[in-house]
Amino acid sequence: MTHTLVGWHVEMEFQEEGDRTRAAAMVRLGDGTEFRAHGTANRHPSDPDQLRVGEEIAGARALMDLASQLLQKAHTEIDEVSGRTSHAIR
């Protein structure tokens, strides 16, 4: 049997302005720490208007930024406890 130790709350919001879609992402960790990130997608004028695709691209870019911030936080915590410099997972 598995047990959930902690949950994270993630919010995503999107805004479309012409050919540009912007995504804002926020994650709230179990300790109350919040990280925020943004991503954008630009539709080429010759591409069909597909709001969902713009959201997916902009959202993915915002989530990649959040992932990078979370990795940095984890490595900082590893370094503080271990007294050495850890290396980012790629």
Steps between C-alpha positions, in 0.01 A plus 500: 500500500627848418435815697507859383750690712432844362314666215592791281249748365561611140310779323518594133344806338502592132457826313473534126585823321482473124756243388662472845398273786643559846494252785554573868574205727524481876583206724451505876705240684402324821717738704317803357779599260367636171670514163365692201595473135388619160504363148394631161406363162481697177281380214639553153255710294463220244406240767134431580359653818527217757472638853562158657837461328615841618395415854687170488821660377488800733396277791780253435754783493370636831513152655857451374593825675333375821687170471830688472421706808406187698824328398698804611320500836573130548868542415533795737351288778733207416799734505400651836466159666796325336748787497589429138386619160245276329452489126171552323327199349459538125 
